[in-house]
Amino acid sequence: MNKQEILLVGGGGHCKSCIDVIEQEGKYKIKGIIDLPSELGKSVLDYKVIGNDDEIISFIEKGYSFLITVGHLGDPKLRVKLFNLVIEKGGNLPIIISPNAYVSKHSIIEKGSIIMHDVLVNAGARIGENCIINTKALIEHDVNVKNHTHISTAVVINGEVELGENCFVGSRSVLRNNIRVSDDVIIGAGSVVVKDIKTEGTYIGNPAKNKE
């Protein structure tokens, strides 16, 4: 049986991690990387850069699937722009789940999101579109992670948390159960969030407070 071919949009460090997950999952064949014109012909873990953003539409017309592999370290604008471009032109953005992750059959994962190695997504959780759930993150029961949000390595999000769109949660942060976090929030690495965050901004510390 022939595997669906997938193109990875963005050739940086996050792309390497995504390649490993896709190879381990075994559902898709990586056709190549889309990156800046200056990177054309270069390789990322033996996969060639075969085009740039301006060629995405032509690749959609050829029937390739896509994964946005541009990283999101606090600024999701490029990831969102590229995701929306593929969607608007009718491209396919599959869900990628590491075989080393545990994702409850009672959870929902939406298109274009990647669940990386050793993640646990518990029952009743919902992961929105174009999200990154990074290595060893724990997403507890009934958590709602909205679109274009990046949950970094070893983050713990406890039950019934609602996390807004375009958020970034730094490594080893902990979010207490039953809290609400606004859109466009950055939570610094190692922070502990114990109450609702109602306005956008950067929050750090234990307990997490607005950096400004």
Summary of the structure (lengths in Angstrom):
residues: 212
radius of gyration: 17.0
end to end distance: 55.0
largest distance: 55.0
contacts: 744
relative contact order: 0.11
helix: 17%
strand: 32%
